[in-house]
Amino acid sequence: MIKEIKNFLKKHYPKPEYSITLFIALAIILLIMPFSIENTRQASLISKWNEKINRVEYMFSVMNAHVTNDMLKSLKKAQTTKEKEKILLMIIKPYMRINTEKTPIKHYKPKFRNGARISKDSKYYFEDLHYAENSSIVGIKNINTLTEKDPLFIMMFDINGILLPNRWGNDIFGINIYANGQIQPFGYDLDMQALKNDCSKKGSGVGCSYYYTIGGEFDD
């Protein structure tokens, strides 16, 4: 691209003007290039998330058809949060190629889209993380449901694993898992304005999980 600009300028501008114009053109390219690269990168991550959510929806439909009564009974009998998470993990493990032997490095510290730290008492803090297919990272968390409309579990997916930016709405997305085996991306219950706000640079980015599945544009 730069070579083409040089050739064009040599043909159409005298030497002094050519040097000045070339300098300005190169400066503009250097200013634009980082934004262009970041936009392309984010668009790729969004595309991967849409592929992932489609696959996850299909996998859960398959799992629902194969989950046995014994598995459901074990899940209901489980007394602690950890026991419930372990049982669900065992159910979905073969479908998502989850590696329970190896966990992400301690330096892996996800954040919200606006850069805020995720505290341990946050709903979106996942204590146990695992590697899955394509070096992605997944987390499963049991939720103490208050009503039948609330999810039993939530799940997070870091599409590109330990690679940066490790932020919700950039490369981290999540789903709600309900008692009937159905799933919904985070943010499905928000209106469009709330989704736009949450998926902006000032938002948490959690709602991006749904926003991007309905064609929402990222805030660059």
Helices and strands as residue ranges (DSSP letters): H 2-12, H 15-66, H 69-77, H 81-96, E 129-131, G 133-135, E 137-142, E 153-158, E 172-177, E 183-185, H 192-198, H 208-211, G 212-214
